[in-house]
Amino acid sequence: MNENLFNPEYLPRWQKGYEPDEFLTHFEKIPLRIYPDAGEASVFIAGEIATLIHSRQDQGKNCVLGLATGSTPVKIYDELVRLHREEGLSFRNVITFNLDEYYPMDPRSVQSYHRFMHEYLFDHIDILPENIHIPDGRLKKEEVWEYCRQYDRQIREAGGIDLQLLGIGRTGHIGFNEPGTPVNASTRLVTLDHITISDAASDFFGEENVPRMAITMGTGTILRSKKIILLAWGEGKAATMQKAVEEPVSDLLPASFLQNHPDTLILLDTAASAELVRIKTPWLLGPCEWDDTLVRKAVVWLCQKVSKPILKLTDRDYNDNGLAELVTELGPDNKINIRIFNELQHTITGWPGGKPNADDTTRPERALPYPKTVLVFSPHPDDDVISMGGTLARLVQQGHQVHTVYQTSGSIAVFDDDVLRYLDFVNGYSAIFNNEISGSGEIYDNVKSLLGNKQPGQVDTPEVIEMKTAIRRGEARAACRFIGIPDSQVHFLNLPFYNTGSVKKNPVGEEDIRLTVEILQQIKPHQIYAAGDLSDPHGTHRVCLDAIFRAIERLKQEEWLAGCRIWLYRGAWQEWDLDQVAMAVPLSPEEVHIKRNAIFKHQSQKDRPLFPGIDTREFWQRAEERNHATAVLYDKLGMAEYQAIEVFVRIQ
Ligand code: F6R
């Protein structure tokens, strides 16, 4: 397996031999390091914090930390707790100031940053309670101003913040300093941006429950910190990070103020670095090592830049757009053009399972064996059809034995209303036919009163979770039936990491891996399809992929695995870049219709999914528009014109 799939492989030659944070490319205005994943970066930061605490202890001084909440710092806190438990790191000389708290907010509420900090860190270390400072969301409005002055004063009196941790919102906010904040703002009550509200919606079980305001440390307060480390993980942050680091300072993107801070370090995982010049267009920085992926990346980029198809690109186009080195090393133009044209042309196939009795030397999939056993992993019960519904239908039509494996129950994304609707049916059915559905009337009354009194954010009872799970299972079966996958080939893993009953999930665990190993051993597929969609805002896709990778690692001695290809799809949240694509399956208008109807079978997710994110389109609309956009891109590059295309990356 290519474990480096998400690694930045394109560092220009002149960068090698440097510590990445020792230089600034002429586009990057803040020192920056890219890590393969958030885990590794978090361990590094926790180590930095521990070193700082130790050095302050040696000097007999306090260590003042500025702390953030949200999904980003979680692994840092886990590592700090580990360092405390296993390596004796003491926090008795540590004073903390948190960035923010929603307003109004009860500190006991599940969404409170007080509760967050205690659950993730403070309850597990030896910090003195009087050294913890987190803005108070219970104050009366008229008390807030003076309280904020005091918060800033307390920071000054503690000697200022030695190390401030920051996450970044998609608006470019640091703390809750939203676009429009001046550089010298002090701690205060602010109104949240609508994007921030939408991003927080899943934590609050609906946008309507998100507080509109927050108390936040000001930009001026943050910028007075002696050292700042800003962290960002995932594709969802990539565009914002590019602006913060490479574009001019602007109050429309408060994180860009960090460009003028004397000691800020930015740590990104590979996904969050995708839009930086050094990753996206490294040829603009200096000489490159022109491997196959980079050449394709450059040609696709150039076509879009000069609005020409591949075969019409000229030496002049290459030279005028920073690609002189490429034509000099691998040119002339025509040679590169034909090579990349053929490469991309060969990604297109109407036979995702391989075409029997055909020469397969330039096809993405082998002709044999035929038919193939295909295992499609789907993190939630609808990702398979949303992301690869057209390909799924083709695989079935072309005679392959397709199994779908739903990794999680998807239960938290079902509206309470839907539970009642189904219960109404069961109740009505038993009344009409005088049928004995044991205790259905009682269950109906109980659940109805339970859901009627439910508070936002309240975790469902196991009974309700079961019902929601059953609703999604029924929908997944209906979609499979529509596509022609028999019930016996539809599997539900119900991975335990997902079953916390709340939006926050556990990391991958032993049982998740065991269940994944078991299904792989049972099916022994020739092809695996899995979601490589890492920017799912709730992290479920990420954990599901992790479970698959770990299961495969355990099975690597198995003979069947050597003959198995693994394809990654993306769907609901974003698409692969063409330089990574190894298979492109075109869909006719009729097939687009089939896909749409298969997605419609997931009725509980239609009209308005519970967690839509910022994109208000329905899933079928997003999928259709994305697949159409890919087809348009292929067309513009000079390939045939299709209605839609689903694309896949191969990792084994
Ligand atoms: C949290 C905070 C915010 C978050 C930012 C990113 O204390 O101040 O600025 O750091 O919204 O949130 P996550 O980490 O959840 O993506």
Residues whose N, C-alpha, C, O or C-beta is under 5 A from the ligand:
A	BS01	F6R	A68 T69 G70 S71 T72 L99 D100 L166 G167 I168 G169 H173 I174 G175 F176
